[in-house]
Amino acid sequence: MADVFDAFADSNRRAILELVATKPHTTAAINKSLKLSETALEKHLKVLVKADLLTVATKGKTKTYSLNRVGFAEAAKWFAKFGSTFVVGQADALGENIANLLTSASGWLEAKFGSKINLDFDPEEVGRELGKKLSDVKADATEKIAEVKVKVKKK
């Protein structure tokens, strides 16, 4: 299998993928939409097939291309490596934002009513706890996804 990300790197190949994502297309239909030379189109299609992003079905002289989940699954695995870091960072930021919001709300209420508002909780602690809970949920979801076995039908 060719490198999926090399295949994604070209804007013409991304346009082909977007086109074929809606429904399978013949070479002629793809060319009608993208208006590439036959040589360039064939080159791009070969790269996408080699990267397992497209499958090709041949009937006589007509080739029909459709999306292939194999290549996309490889890309998804790679992105998943970074997903947990991103989600944990987002959860921490959300927790911090909530803590800031609660602190601001408390200050606003104190100014509005002219008396001290006693929060029965520490806004920063609430934010940290929320961040932890979100991280735990993400970890559980990742574990469950790993347990699911997806069968990819190769043509």
Sequence and secondary structure as in RCSB ss.txt:
>XXXX:A:sequence
MADVFDAFADSNRRAILELVATKPHTTAAINKSLKLSETALEKHLKVLVKADLLTVATKGKTKTYSLNRVGFAEA
AKWFAKFGSTFVVGQADALGENIANLLTSASGWLEAKFGSKINLDFDPEEVGRELGKKLSDVKADATEKIAEVKV
KVKKK
>XXXX:A:secstr
   HHHHHTSHHHHHHHHHHHHS EEHHHHHHHH   HHHHHHHHHHHHHTTSEEEEEETTEEEEEE HHHHHHH
HHHHHHHHHHHHHHHHHHHHHHHHHHHHHHHHHHHHHHTS    SS HHHHHHHHHHHHHHHHHHHHHHHHH   
     
